[in-house]
Amino acid sequence: MPTLGGAAMGMPEALRTASEGYDAYTKGDVEAMVATWGPDITFHVPGRSVLAGTFRGRDEVLAFLGRLADRSGGTFQLEVHDILASEEHVVVLCREFAQRNGRTIDLPAAHVCHADQDGRFSEVWFLVEDQGRLDEFWT
C-alpha cells in the first residue's frame, strides 16, 4: 500500500486530495489547487481541438488551464457529482459547462487521476460523453 509520510495512504487520503484540489479549482485558488499536484503532473486531454494534447509539468498544465479560461471567456465551470477512490486512483464524475461564440456546452465527464507516493496527483485523464461535440465547441 502506498504511504504518505509513513502512514497508509488509503481511500481517505485520495478522497481528500481530490476534494481539496477540485474545491480549490472551483474557487479559483490556484495555489491550493497546485498543492494537490506532484511536481511532474501530466494532463492528458483527448480530442482534436486546439486544447487537446498532453501537458507535462506545472507550467504546461497551468498554461492549458489559462487557455481553457481564455477560450471560454472565463465561463468554463465544473460541477462535481461524485468522487470515487482507491488507494492510487480517483475518478471524479462531473459536468463541464462553458459558453463560447454564442454557444453553450454542457457535457458529463469523468476525470481519472493517479496519485503518486506522496498522495498528490501525478496524472489526470479527461474523458467526456461526446468528444466530437467538445472538439467542435473549442475549435
N, CA, C and O atoms as CSV, one atom per row, in Angstrom:
chain,resi,resn,atom,element,x,y,z
A,1,MET,N,N,0.848,-1.180,0.000
A,1,MET,CA,C,0.000,0.000,0.000
A,1,MET,C,C,0.890,1.238,0.000
A,1,MET,O,O,1.848,1.292,0.771
A,2,PRO,N,N,0.605,2.237,-0.842
A,2,PRO,CA,C,1.399,3.466,-0.843
A,2,PRO,C,C,1.348,4.142,0.521
A,2,PRO,O,O,0.386,3.989,1.275
A,3,THR,N,N,2.395,4.885,0.818
A,3,THR,CA,C,2.429,5.577,2.101
A,3,THR,C,C,2.547,7.072,1.912
A,3,THR,O,O,3.051,7.555,0.898
A,4,LEU,N,N,2.075,7.788,2.901
A,4,LEU,CA,C,2.184,9.241,2.936
A,4,LEU,C,C,2.808,9.577,4.276
A,4,LEU,O,O,2.153,9.485,5.315
A,5,GLY,N,N,4.073,9.965,4.254
A,5,GLY,CA,C,4.764,10.299,5.500
A,5,GLY,C,C,4.783,9.138,6.477
A,5,GLY,O,O,4.713,9.353,7.687
A,6,GLY,N,N,4.876,7.894,5.973
A,6,GLY,CA,C,4.921,6.725,6.824
A,6,GLY,C,C,3.556,6.170,7.183
A,6,GLY,O,O,3.471,5.050,7.685
A,7,ALA,N,N,2.484,6.914,6.944
A,7,ALA,CA,C,1.130,6.435,7.255
A,7,ALA,C,C,0.485,5.909,5.983
A,7,ALA,O,O,0.789,6.379,4.886
A,8,ALA,N,N,-0.393,4.944,6.126
A,8,ALA,CA,C,-1.079,4.375,4.966
A,8,ALA,C,C,-1.877,5.453,4.252
A,8,ALA,O,O,-2.586,6.241,4.877
A,9,MET,N,N,-1.746,5.471,2.923
A,9,MET,CA,C,-2.500,6.429,2.119
A,9,MET,C,C,-3.642,5.676,1.462
A,9,MET,O,O,-3.563,5.364,0.273
A,10,GLY,N,N,-4.683,5.380,2.187
A,10,GLY,CA,C,-5.823,4.663,1.655
A,10,GLY,C,C,-6.822,5.609,1.047
A,10,GLY,O,O,-6.492,6.740,0.690
A,11,MET,N,N,-8.035,5.146,0.933
A,11,MET,CA,C,-9.074,5.937,0.297
A,11,MET,C,C,-9.273,7.316,0.903
A,11,MET,O,O,-9.448,8.274,0.150
A,12,PRO,N,N,-9.255,7.471,2.215
A,12,PRO,CA,C,-9.475,8.826,2.746
A,12,PRO,C,C,-8.471,9.847,2.227
A,12,PRO,O,O,-8.844,10.996,1.992
A,13,GLU,N,N,-7.209,9.466,2.039
A,13,GLU,CA,C,-6.202,10.403,1.538
A,13,GLU,C,C,-6.470,10.771,0.081
A,13,GLU,O,O,-6.382,11.941,-0.290
A,14,ALA,N,N,-6.792,9.786,-0.738
A,14,ALA,CA,C,-7.085,10.059,-2.145
A,14,ALA,C,C,-8.329,10.927,-2.273
A,14,ALA,O,O,-8.373,11.841,-3.096
A,15,LEU,N,N,-9.323,10.643,-1.468
A,15,LEU,CA,C,-10.540,11.460,-1.482
A,15,LEU,C,C,-10.252,12.882,-1.024
A,15,LEU,O,O,-10.776,13.839,-1.593
A,16,ARG,N,N,-9.429,13.021,-0.007
A,16,ARG,CA,C,-9.068,14.348,0.499
A,16,ARG,C,C,-8.345,15.154,-0.573
A,16,ARG,O,O,-8.661,16.322,-0.802
A,17,THR,N,N,-7.374,14.523,-1.228
A,17,THR,CA,C,-6.621,15.202,-2.275
A,17,THR,C,C,-7.551,15.691,-3.377
A,17,THR,O,O,-7.470,16.846,-3.796
A,18,ALA,N,N,-8.426,14.822,-3.842
A,18,ALA,CA,C,-9.358,15.197,-4.916
A,18,ALA,C,C,-10.304,16.290,-4.458
A,18,ALA,O,O,-10.519,17.274,-5.167
A,19,SER,N,N,-10.867,16.117,-3.279
A,19,SER,CA,C,-11.812,17.103,-2.768
A,19,SER,C,C,-11.158,18.473,-2.637
A,19,SER,O,O,-11.734,19.479,-3.049
A,20,GLU,N,N,-9.958,18.515,-2.067
A,20,GLU,CA,C,-9.254,19.794,-1.905
A,20,GLU,C,C,-8.890,20.405,-3.253
A,20,GLU,O,O,-9.051,21.609,-3.451
A,21,GLY,N,N,-8.404,19.589,-4.174
A,21,GLY,CA,C,-7.983,20.099,-5.476
A,21,GLY,C,C,-9.133,20.643,-6.298
A,21,GLY,O,O,-9.025,21.723,-6.879
A,22,TYR,N,N,-10.241,19.905,-6.353
A,22,TYR,CA,C,-11.378,20.361,-7.151
A,22,TYR,C,C,-12.086,21.536,-6.477
A,22,TYR,O,O,-12.602,22.424,-7.156
A,23,ASP,N,N,-12.110,21.543,-5.160
A,23,ASP,CA,C,-12.696,22.681,-4.454
A,23,ASP,C,C,-11.866,23.940,-4.721
A,23,ASP,O,O,-12.416,25.014,-4.959
A,24,ALA,N,N,-10.556,23.800,-4.681
A,24,ALA,CA,C,-9.676,24.940,-4.965
A,24,ALA,C,C,-9.879,25.441,-6.390
A,24,ALA,O,O,-9.909,26.649,-6.621
A,25,TYR,N,N,-10.020,24.523,-7.349
A,25,TYR,CA,C,-10.229,24.937,-8.742
A,25,TYR,C,C,-11.510,25.747,-8.873
A,25,TYR,O,O,-11.517,26.807,-9.498
A,26,THR,N,N,-12.592,25.250,-8.287
A,26,THR,CA,C,-13.871,25.954,-8.436
A,26,THR,C,C,-13.866,27.311,-7.743
A,26,THR,O,O,-14.634,28.197,-8.117
A,27,LYS,N,N,-13.011,27.484,-6.738
A,27,LYS,CA,C,-12.904,28.765,-6.039
A,27,LYS,C,C,-11.856,29.686,-6.653
A,27,LYS,O,O,-11.718,30.837,-6.241
A,28,GLY,N,N,-11.115,29.178,-7.642
A,28,GLY,CA,C,-10.066,29.990,-8.258
A,28,GLY,C,C,-8.816,30.108,-7.408
A,28,GLY,O,O,-8.025,31.031,-7.604
A,29,ASP,N,N,-8.620,29.195,-6.469
A,29,ASP,CA,C,-7.453,29.214,-5.592
A,29,ASP,C,C,-6.339,28.377,-6.226
A,29,ASP,O,O,-6.193,27.189,-5.938
A,30,VAL,N,N,-5.567,29.018,-7.084
A,30,VAL,CA,C,-4.542,28.317,-7.859
A,30,VAL,C,C,-3.493,27.681,-6.946
A,30,VAL,O,O,-3.091,26.540,-7.171
A,31,GLU,N,N,-3.058,28.389,-5.944
A,31,GLU,CA,C,-2.026,27.864,-5.043
A,31,GLU,C,C,-2.479,26.574,-4.358
A,31,GLU,O,O,-1.716,25.609,-4.299
A,32,ALA,N,N,-3.702,26.545,-3.843
A,32,ALA,CA,C,-4.215,25.345,-3.190
A,32,ALA,C,C,-4.408,24.208,-4.198
A,32,ALA,O,O,-4.173,23.045,-3.870
A,33,MET,N,N,-4.832,24.537,-5.415
A,33,MET,CA,C,-5.011,23.516,-6.447
A,33,MET,C,C,-3.661,22.889,-6.791
A,33,MET,O,O,-3.538,21.665,-6.829
A,34,VAL,N,N,-2.658,23.715,-7.040
A,34,VAL,CA,C,-1.337,23.220,-7.414
A,34,VAL,C,C,-0.720,22.393,-6.284
A,34,VAL,O,O,0.071,21.488,-6.550
A,35,ALA,N,N,-1.063,22.687,-5.046
A,35,ALA,CA,C,-0.539,21.924,-3.906
A,35,ALA,C,C,-0.990,20.467,-3.929
A,35,ALA,O,O,-0.377,19.625,-3.272
A,36,THR,N,N,-2.049,20.155,-4.674
A,36,THR,CA,C,-2.522,18.764,-4.764
A,36,THR,C,C,-1.856,18.014,-5.921
A,36,THR,O,O,-2.125,16.831,-6.133
A,37,TRP,N,N,-0.996,18.696,-6.661
A,37,TRP,CA,C,-0.300,18.085,-7.801
A,37,TRP,C,C,1.130,17.723,-7.432
A,37,TRP,O,O,1.790,18.445,-6.684
A,38,GLY,N,N,1.599,16.609,-7.957
A,38,GLY,CA,C,3.012,16.281,-7.859
A,38,GLY,C,C,3.807,17.198,-8.781
A,38,GLY,O,O,3.219,17.847,-9.646
A,39,PRO,N,N,5.117,17.269,-8.622
A,39,PRO,CA,C,5.934,18.175,-9.443
A,39,PRO,C,C,5.926,17.817,-10.931
A,39,PRO,O,O,6.161,18.684,-11.773
A,40,ASP,N,N,5.662,16.568,-11.260
A,40,ASP,CA,C,5.656,16.123,-12.652
A,40,ASP,C,C,4.231,15.856,-13.149
A,40,ASP,O,O,4.017,14.960,-13.966
A,41,ILE,N,N,3.271,16.622,-12.664
A,41,ILE,CA,C,1.870,16.450,-13.058
A,41,ILE,C,C,1.757,16.397,-14.584
A,41,ILE,O,O,2.433,17.142,-15.293
A,42,THR,N,N,0.902,15.514,-15.069
A,42,THR,CA,C,0.646,15.402,-16.506
A,42,THR,C,C,-0.857,15.355,-16.720
A,42,THR,O,O,-1.557,14.558,-16.094
A,43,PHE,N,N,-1.350,16.211,-17.606
A,43,PHE,CA,C,-2.761,16.194,-18.013
A,43,PHE,C,C,-2.828,15.605,-19.415
A,43,PHE,O,O,-2.088,16.021,-20.307
A,44,HIS,N,N,-3.720,14.634,-19.605
A,44,HIS,CA,C,-3.975,14.036,-20.910
A,44,HIS,C,C,-5.349,14.512,-21.366
A,44,HIS,O,O,-6.370,14.090,-20.823
A,45,VAL,N,N,-5.371,15.387,-22.359
A,45,VAL,CA,C,-6.608,15.981,-22.860
A,45,VAL,C,C,-6.849,15.415,-24.261
A,45,VAL,O,O,-6.145,15.783,-25.202
A,46,PRO,N,N,-7.838,14.520,-24.413
A,46,PRO,CA,C,-8.056,13.867,-25.698
A,46,PRO,C,C,-8.723,14.789,-26.713
A,46,PRO,O,O,-9.163,15.891,-26.388
A,47,GLY,N,N,-8.783,14.309,-27.938
A,47,GLY,CA,C,-9.525,15.011,-28.966
A,47,GLY,C,C,-8.637,15.622,-30.023
A,47,GLY,O,O,-7.435,15.363,-30.091
A,48,ARG,N,N,-9.285,16.463,-30.867
A,48,ARG,CA,C,-8.601,17.087,-31.997
A,48,ARG,C,C,-8.703,18.610,-31.959
A,48,ARG,O,O,-8.329,19.286,-32.918
A,49,SER,N,N,-9.205,19.142,-30.859
A,49,SER,CA,C,-9.356,20.596,-30.766
A,49,SER,C,C,-8.019,21.262,-30.467
A,49,SER,O,O,-7.016,20.592,-30.223
A,50,VAL,N,N,-8.024,22.574,-30.489
A,50,VAL,CA,C,-6.811,23.335,-30.175
A,50,VAL,C,C,-6.395,23.172,-28.712
A,50,VAL,O,O,-5.275,23.530,-28.347
A,51,LEU,N,N,-7.277,22.642,-27.879
A,51,LEU,CA,C,-6.947,22.436,-26.473
A,51,LEU,C,C,-6.437,21.027,-26.177
A,51,LEU,O,O,-5.946,20.765,-25.079
A,52,ALA,N,N,-6.550,20.114,-27.153
A,52,ALA,CA,C,-6.141,18.722,-26.935
A,52,ALA,C,C,-4.620,18.619,-26.848
A,52,ALA,O,O,-3.886,19.417,-27.431
A,53,GLY,N,N,-4.176,17.615,-26.106
A,53,GLY,CA,C,-2.742,17.363,-26.024
A,53,GLY,C,C,-2.359,16.779,-24.687
A,53,GLY,O,O,-3.206,16.547,-23.825
A,54,THR,N,N,-1.082,16.545,-24.528
A,54,THR,CA,C,-0.520,16.083,-23.262
A,54,THR,C,C,0.314,17.221,-22.707
A,54,THR,O,O,1.201,17.742,-23.382
A,55,PHE,N,N,0.025,17.599,-21.482
A,55,PHE,CA,C,0.676,18.747,-20.845
A,55,PHE,C,C,1.438,18.239,-19.634
A,55,PHE,O,O,0.853,17.681,-18.707
A,56,ARG,N,N,2.755,18.439,-19.652
A,56,ARG,CA,C,3.623,17.894,-18.612
A,56,ARG,C,C,4.232,19.012,-17.768
A,56,ARG,O,O,4.764,19.993,-18.287
A,57,GLY,N,N,4.138,18.836,-16.478
A,57,GLY,CA,C,4.715,19.802,-15.554
A,57,GLY,C,C,3.731,20.902,-15.206
A,57,GLY,O,O,2.796,21.186,-15.954
A,58,ARG,N,N,3.958,21.506,-14.073
A,58,ARG,CA,C,3.027,22.519,-13.575
A,58,ARG,C,C,2.860,23.702,-14.524
A,58,ARG,O,O,1.748,24.202,-14.693
A,59,ASP,N,N,3.940,24.152,-15.139
A,59,ASP,CA,C,3.848,25.313,-16.037
A,59,ASP,C,C,2.967,25.007,-17.243
A,59,ASP,O,O,2.115,25.819,-17.605
A,60,GLU,N,N,3.161,23.843,-17.871
A,60,GLU,CA,C,2.338,23.488,-19.035
A,60,GLU,C,C,0.879,23.286,-18.649
A,60,GLU,O,O,-0.021,23.704,-19.378
A,61,VAL,N,N,0.641,22.650,-17.510
A,61,VAL,CA,C,-0.739,22.411,-17.072
A,61,VAL,C,C,-1.429,23.740,-16.761
A,61,VAL,O,O,-2.580,23.946,-17.146
A,62,LEU,N,N,-0.737,24.636,-16.070
A,62,LEU,CA,C,-1.321,25.946,-15.786
A,62,LEU,C,C,-1.571,26.739,-17.067
A,62,LEU,O,O,-2.568,27.453,-17.166
A,63,ALA,N,N,-0.673,26.618,-18.050
A,63,ALA,CA,C,-0.881,27.286,-19.336
A,63,ALA,C,C,-2.114,26.717,-20.037
A,63,ALA,O,O,-2.889,27.468,-20.629
A,64,PHE,N,N,-2.301,25.394,-19.976
A,64,PHE,CA,C,-3.501,24.776,-20.547
A,64,PHE,C,C,-4.757,25.335,-19.875
A,64,PHE,O,O,-5.705,25.718,-20.561
A,65,LEU,N,N,-4.771,25.385,-18.553
A,65,LEU,CA,C,-5.940,25.904,-17.833
A,65,LEU,C,C,-6.187,27.371,-18.191
A,65,LEU,O,O,-7.337,27.804,-18.267
A,66,GLY,N,N,-5.127,28.129,-18.409
A,66,GLY,CA,C,-5.268,29.519,-18.843
A,66,GLY,C,C,-5.912,29.619,-20.218
A,66,GLY,O,O,-6.772,30.472,-20.438
A,67,ARG,N,N,-5.502,28.747,-21.154
A,67,ARG,CA,C,-6.109,28.745,-22.496
A,67,ARG,C,C,-7.580,28.342,-22.421
A,67,ARG,O,O,-8.413,28.884,-23.147
A,68,LEU,N,N,-7.896,27.396,-21.548
A,68,LEU,CA,C,-9.288,26.969,-21.348
A,68,LEU,C,C,-10.136,28.159,-20.876
A,68,LEU,O,O,-11.236,28.385,-21.380
A,69,ALA,N,N,-9.626,28.896,-19.930
A,69,ALA,CA,C,-10.333,30.077,-19.425
A,69,ALA,C,C,-10.443,31.152,-20.500
A,69,ALA,O,O,-11.501,31.759,-20.664
A,70,ASP,N,N,-9.361,31.389,-21.229
A,70,ASP,CA,C,-9.377,32.416,-22.284
A,70,ASP,C,C,-10.375,32.087,-23.385
A,70,ASP,O,O,-11.161,32.943,-23.792
A,71,ARG,N,N,-10.346,30.847,-23.866
A,71,ARG,CA,C,-11.232,30.471,-24.982
A,71,ARG,C,C,-12.701,30.496,-24.579
A,71,ARG,O,O,-13.575,30.663,-25.430
A,72,SER,N,N,-12.980,30.328,-23.277
A,72,SER,CA,C,-14.378,30.356,-22.821
A,72,SER,C,C,-14.769,31.718,-22.259
A,72,SER,O,O,-15.877,31.879,-21.748
A,73,GLY,N,N,-13.880,32.692,-22.348
A,73,GLY,CA,C,-14.169,33.994,-21.764
A,73,GLY,C,C,-14.406,33.899,-20.264
A,73,GLY,O,O,-15.172,34.677,-19.696
A,74,GLY,N,N,-13.737,32.933,-19.624
A,74,GLY,CA,C,-13.873,32.743,-18.176
A,74,GLY,C,C,-15.143,32.026,-17.752
A,74,GLY,O,O,-15.459,31.991,-16.562
A,75,THR,N,N,-15.885,31.450,-18.705
A,75,THR,CA,C,-17.160,30.805,-18.352
A,75,THR,C,C,-17.027,29.321,-18.040
A,75,THR,O,O,-17.982,28.717,-17.552
A,76,PHE,N,N,-15.867,28.712,-18.308
A,76,PHE,CA,C,-15.719,27.271,-18.069
A,76,PHE,C,C,-15.905,26.970,-16.591
A,76,PHE,O,O,-15.307,27.620,-15.734
A,77,GLN,N,N,-16.742,25.974,-16.300
A,77,GLN,CA,C,-17.007,25.568,-14.918
A,77,GLN,C,C,-17.118,24.052,-14.833
A,77,GLN,O,O,-17.465,23.380,-15.804
A,78,LEU,N,N,-16.820,23.539,-13.661
A,78,LEU,CA,C,-17.021,22.126,-13.350
A,78,LEU,C,C,-18.049,22.019,-12.241
A,78,LEU,O,O,-18.057,22.819,-11.305
A,79,GLU,N,N,-18.906,21.034,-12.353
A,79,GLU,CA,C,-19.829,20.701,-11.268
A,79,GLU,C,C,-19.545,19.255,-10.886
A,79,GLU,O,O,-19.860,18.341,-11.648
A,80,VAL,N,N,-18.956,19.040,-9.725
A,80,VAL,CA,C,-18.597,17.705,-9.276
A,80,VAL,C,C,-19.840,17.008,-8.722
A,80,VAL,O,O,-20.547,17.540,-7.866
A,81,HIS,N,N,-20.083,15.796,-9.240
A,81,HIS,CA,C,-21.211,14.990,-8.765
A,81,HIS,C,C,-20.778,13.975,-7.717
A,81,HIS,O,O,-21.482,13.750,-6.732
A,82,ASP,N,N,-19.618,13.363,-7.933
A,82,ASP,CA,C,-19.155,12.339,-7.003
A,82,ASP,C,C,-17.662,12.139,-7.203
A,82,ASP,O,O,-17.119,12.428,-8.269
A,83,ILE,N,N,-17.011,11.643,-6.164
A,83,ILE,CA,C,-15.600,11.310,-6.226
A,83,ILE,C,C,-15.453,9.883,-5.724
A,83,ILE,O,O,-15.864,9.564,-4.608
A,84,LEU,N,N,-14.868,9.031,-6.548
A,84,LEU,CA,C,-14.658,7.626,-6.225
A,84,LEU,C,C,-13.158,7.396,-6.124
A,84,LEU,O,O,-12.396,7.921,-6.936
A,85,ALA,N,N,-12.724,6.611,-5.129
A,85,ALA,CA,C,-11.281,6.469,-4.943
A,85,ALA,C,C,-10.882,5.064,-4.535
A,85,ALA,O,O,-11.626,4.355,-3.857
A,86,SER,N,N,-9.682,4.679,-4.966
A,86,SER,CA,C,-8.996,3.502,-4.456
A,86,SER,C,C,-7.716,4.031,-3.811
A,86,SER,O,O,-7.610,5.226,-3.535
A,87,GLU,N,N,-6.765,3.166,-3.575
A,87,GLU,CA,C,-5.538,3.622,-2.925
A,87,GLU,C,C,-4.701,4.545,-3.809
A,87,GLU,O,O,-4.041,5.451,-3.300
A,88,GLU,N,N,-4.717,4.327,-5.131
A,88,GLU,CA,C,-3.855,5.096,-6.018
A,88,GLU,C,C,-4.604,5.881,-7.081
A,88,GLU,O,O,-3.994,6.681,-7.791
A,89,HIS,N,N,-5.905,5.677,-7.210
A,89,HIS,CA,C,-6.656,6.339,-8.278
A,89,HIS,C,C,-7.913,7.000,-7.744
A,89,HIS,O,O,-8.502,6.574,-6.751
A,90,VAL,N,N,-8.295,8.049,-8.435
A,90,VAL,CA,C,-9.526,8.767,-8.122
A,90,VAL,C,C,-10.259,8.986,-9.438
A,90,VAL,O,O,-9.645,9.311,-10.454
A,91,VAL,N,N,-11.572,8.806,-9.412
A,91,VAL,CA,C,-12.408,9.153,-10.563
A,91,VAL,C,C,-13.376,10.230,-10.093
A,91,VAL,O,O,-14.139,10.035,-9.147
A,92,VAL,N,N,-13.328,11.356,-10.768
A,92,VAL,CA,C,-14.213,12.467,-10.452
A,92,VAL,C,C,-15.296,12.498,-11.526
A,92,VAL,O,O,-15.006,12.715,-12.702
A,93,LEU,N,N,-16.542,12.280,-11.116
A,93,LEU,CA,C,-17.681,12.350,-12.030
A,93,LEU,C,C,-18.218,13.765,-11.965
A,93,LEU,O,O,-18.546,14.264,-10.889
A,94,CYS,N,N,-18.309,14.415,-13.125
A,94,CYS,CA,C,-18.680,15.822,-13.123
A,94,CYS,C,C,-19.390,16.205,-14.415
A,94,CYS,O,O,-19.568,15.387,-15.317
A,95,ARG,N,N,-19.783,17.454,-14.474
A,95,ARG,CA,C,-20.301,18.067,-15.696
A,95,ARG,C,C,-19.382,19.239,-16.005
A,95,ARG,O,O,-18.910,19.934,-15.106
A,96,GLU,N,N,-19.140,19.442,-17.292
A,96,GLU,CA,C,-18.322,20.559,-17.735
A,96,GLU,C,C,-19.230,21.519,-18.502
A,96,GLU,O,O,-19.952,21.111,-19.412
A,97,PHE,N,N,-19.187,22.792,-18.127
A,97,PHE,CA,C,-20.009,23.830,-18.739
A,97,PHE,C,C,-19.113,24.932,-19.289
A,97,PHE,O,O,-18.079,25.247,-18.701
A,98,ALA,N,N,-19.505,25.514,-20.410
A,98,ALA,CA,C,-18.807,26.692,-20.931
A,98,ALA,C,C,-19.679,27.360,-21.987
A,98,ALA,O,O,-20.584,26.750,-22.558
A,99,GLN,N,N,-19.377,28.623,-22.225
A,99,GLN,CA,C,-20.014,29.376,-23.304
A,99,GLN,C,C,-18.907,29.933,-24.176
A,99,GLN,O,O,-17.836,30.314,-23.702
A,100,ARG,N,N,-19.203,29.968,-25.481
A,100,ARG,CA,C,-18.199,30.464,-26.421
A,100,ARG,C,C,-18.874,30.815,-27.735
A,100,ARG,O,O,-19.600,30.000,-28.302
A,101,ASN,N,N,-18.637,32.022,-28.217
A,101,ASN,CA,C,-19.176,32.452,-29.508
A,101,ASN,C,C,-20.680,32.211,-29.624
A,101,ASN,O,O,-21.159,31.754,-30.662
A,102,GLY,N,N,-21.418,32.514,-28.568
A,102,GLY,CA,C,-22.872,32.370,-28.587
A,102,GLY,C,C,-23.367,30.945,-28.429
A,102,GLY,O,O,-24.568,30.694,-28.534
A,103,ARG,N,N,-22.472,30.017,-28.182
A,103,ARG,CA,C,-22.850,28.618,-27.985
A,103,ARG,C,C,-22.573,28.203,-26.551
A,103,ARG,O,O,-21.737,28.795,-25.868
A,104,THR,N,N,-23.283,27.180,-26.108
A,104,THR,CA,C,-23.098,26.634,-24.766
A,104,THR,C,C,-22.802,25.148,-24.870
A,104,THR,O,O,-23.370,24.446,-25.706
A,105,ILE,N,N,-21.914,24.682,-24.018
A,105,ILE,CA,C,-21.631,23.246,-23.927
A,105,ILE,C,C,-21.920,22.810,-22.496
A,105,ILE,O,O,-21.616,23.528,-21.544
A,106,ASP,N,N,-22.504,21.636,-22.356
A,106,ASP,CA,C,-22.846,21.065,-21.053
A,106,ASP,C,C,-22.735,19.556,-21.225
A,106,ASP,O,O,-23.647,18.919,-21.752
A,107,LEU,N,N,-21.621,18.988,-20.782
A,107,LEU,CA,C,-21.368,17.569,-21.011
A,107,LEU,C,C,-20.978,16.839,-19.729
A,107,LEU,O,O,-20.219,17.369,-18.918
A,108,PRO,N,N,-21.497,15.621,-19.544
A,108,PRO,CA,C,-20.991,14.776,-18.463
A,108,PRO,C,C,-19.541,14.397,-18.753
A,108,PRO,O,O,-19.160,14.203,-19.907
A,109,ALA,N,N,-18.745,14.294,-17.702
A,109,ALA,CA,C,-17.328,13.960,-17.861
A,109,ALA,C,C,-16.855,13.107,-16.693
A,109,ALA,O,O,-17.488,13.050,-15.638
A,110,ALA,N,N,-15.732,12.450,-16.912
A,110,ALA,CA,C,-15.042,11.721,-15.848
A,110,ALA,C,C,-13.569,12.090,-15.937
A,110,ALA,O,O,-12.977,12.069,-17.016
A,111,HIS,N,N,-12.997,12.421,-14.816
A,111,HIS,CA,C,-11.571,12.718,-14.736
A,111,HIS,C,C,-10.936,11.582,-13.937
A,111,HIS,O,O,-11.308,11.344,-12.788
A,112,VAL,N,N,-9.989,10.891,-14.540
A,112,VAL,CA,C,-9.320,9.762,-13.897
A,112,VAL,C,C,-7.945,10.243,-13.459
A,112,VAL,O,O,-7.129,10.656,-14.283
A,113,CYS,N,N,-7.697,10.186,-12.157
A,113,CYS,CA,C,-6.479,10.741,-11.573
A,113,CYS,C,C,-5.644,9.636,-10.932
A,113,CYS,O,O,-6.178,8.735,-10.285
A,114,HIS,N,N,-4.340,9.717,-11.118
A,114,HIS,CA,C,-3.408,8.797,-10.472
A,114,HIS,C,C,-2.645,9.571,-9.398
A,114,HIS,O,O,-2.110,10.647,-9.664
A,115,ALA,N,N,-2.598,9.025,-8.195
A,115,ALA,CA,C,-1.886,9.664,-7.090
A,115,ALA,C,C,-0.475,9.083,-6.982
A,115,ALA,O,O,-0.280,7.877,-7.131
A,116,ASP,N,N,0.501,9.950,-6.724
A,116,ASP,CA,C,1.882,9.489,-6.550
A,116,ASP,C,C,2.098,9.006,-5.114
A,116,ASP,O,O,1.162,8.985,-4.315
A,117,GLN,N,N,3.321,8.623,-4.797
A,117,GLN,CA,C,3.615,8.080,-3.467
A,117,GLN,C,C,3.421,9.104,-2.353
A,117,GLN,O,O,3.302,8.726,-1.188
A,118,ASP,N,N,3.387,10.388,-2.690
A,118,ASP,CA,C,3.167,11.433,-1.691
A,118,ASP,C,C,1.695,11.821,-1.567
A,118,ASP,O,O,1.350,12.724,-0.806
A,119,GLY,N,N,0.824,11.134,-2.321
A,119,GLY,CA,C,-0.604,11.416,-2.238
A,119,GLY,C,C,-1.066,12.554,-3.123
A,119,GLY,O,O,-2.231,12.949,-3.065
A,120,ARG,N,N,-0.167,13.093,-3.947
A,120,ARG,CA,C,-0.549,14.167,-4.864
A,120,ARG,C,C,-0.788,13.581,-6.251
A,120,ARG,O,O,-0.281,12.506,-6.571
A,121,PHE,N,N,-1.553,14.282,-7.063
A,121,PHE,CA,C,-1.859,13.775,-8.394
A,121,PHE,C,C,-0.649,13.869,-9.305
A,121,PHE,O,O,0.007,14.907,-9.390
A,122,SER,N,N,-0.364,12.760,-9.989
A,122,SER,CA,C,0.740,12.737,-10.937
A,122,SER,C,C,0.244,12.730,-12.380
A,122,SER,O,O,0.933,13.226,-13.273
A,123,GLU,N,N,-0.940,12.176,-12.617
A,123,GLU,CA,C,-1.515,12.163,-13.965
A,123,GLU,C,C,-3.025,12.289,-13.876
A,123,GLU,O,O,-3.656,11.790,-12.945
A,124,VAL,N,N,-3.592,12.973,-14.874
A,124,VAL,CA,C,-5.045,13.118,-14.963
A,124,VAL,C,C,-5.449,12.910,-16.423
A,124,VAL,O,O,-4.878,13.519,-17.328
A,125,TRP,N,N,-6.436,12.045,-16.639
A,125,TRP,CA,C,-7.003,11.796,-17.959
A,125,TRP,C,C,-8.421,12.353,-17.955
A,125,TRP,O,O,-9.193,12.082,-17.035
A,126,PHE,N,N,-8.767,13.128,-18.977
A,126,PHE,CA,C,-10.083,13.757,-19.069
A,126,PHE,C,C,-10.919,13.033,-20.121
A,126,PHE,O,O,-10.488,12.875,-21.263
A,127,LEU,N,N,-12.101,12.600,-19.737
A,127,LEU,CA,C,-12.994,11.873,-20.630
A,127,LEU,C,C,-14.359,12.554,-20.604
A,127,LEU,O,O,-14.871,12.880,-19.533
A,128,VAL,N,N,-14.951,12.768,-21.780
A,128,VAL,CA,C,-16.275,13.386,-21.852
A,128,VAL,C,C,-17.218,12.480,-22.636
A,128,VAL,O,O,-16.787,11.594,-23.374
A,129,GLU,N,N,-18.500,12.721,-22.460
A,129,GLU,CA,C,-19.523,11.906,-23.109
A,129,GLU,C,C,-19.465,11.989,-24.636
A,129,GLU,O,O,-19.639,10.974,-25.311
A,130,ASP,N,N,-19.226,13.168,-25.186
A,130,ASP,CA,C,-19.253,13.368,-26.633
A,130,ASP,C,C,-18.021,14.169,-27.060
A,130,ASP,O,O,-18.060,15.397,-27.148
A,131,GLN,N,N,-16.928,13.449,-27.321
A,131,GLN,CA,C,-15.664,14.110,-27.651
A,131,GLN,C,C,-15.771,14.940,-28.924
A,131,GLN,O,O,-15.203,16.030,-28.994
A,132,GLY,N,N,-16.488,14.447,-29.930
A,132,GLY,CA,C,-16.643,15.194,-31.178
A,132,GLY,C,C,-17.330,16.526,-30.966
A,132,GLY,O,O,-16.917,17.540,-31.529
A,133,ARG,N,N,-18.366,16.527,-30.163
A,133,ARG,CA,C,-19.092,17.770,-29.856
A,133,ARG,C,C,-18.194,18.750,-29.096
A,133,ARG,O,O,-18.218,19.954,-29.350
A,134,LEU,N,N,-17.412,18.225,-28.173
A,134,LEU,CA,C,-16.498,19.082,-27.418
A,134,LEU,C,C,-15.418,19.665,-28.329
A,134,LEU,O,O,-15.097,20.849,-28.232
A,135,ASP,N,N,-14.861,18.840,-29.209
A,135,ASP,CA,C,-13.843,19.331,-30.153
A,135,ASP,C,C,-14.420,20.458,-31.014
A,135,ASP,O,O,-13.771,21.484,-31.220
A,136,GLU,N,N,-15.625,20.262,-31.509
A,136,GLU,CA,C,-16.267,21.288,-32.341
A,136,GLU,C,C,-16.473,22.579,-31.558
A,136,GLU,O,O,-16.265,23.671,-32.086
A,137,PHE,N,N,-16.877,22.452,-30.315
A,137,PHE,CA,C,-17.111,23.626,-29.475
A,137,PHE,C,C,-15.827,24.459,-29.307
A,137,PHE,O,O,-15.874,25.685,-29.410
A,138,TRP,N,N,-14.684,23.805,-29.050
A,138,TRP,CA,C,-13.449,24.539,-28.777
A,138,TRP,C,C,-12.743,25.015,-30.035
A,138,TRP,O,O,-11.852,25.860,-29.950
A,139,THR,N,N,-13.120,24.489,-31.214
A,139,THR,CA,C,-12.437,24.863,-32.454
A,139,THR,C,C,-13.057,26.094,-33.070
A,139,THR,O,O,-12.607,26.552,-34.120
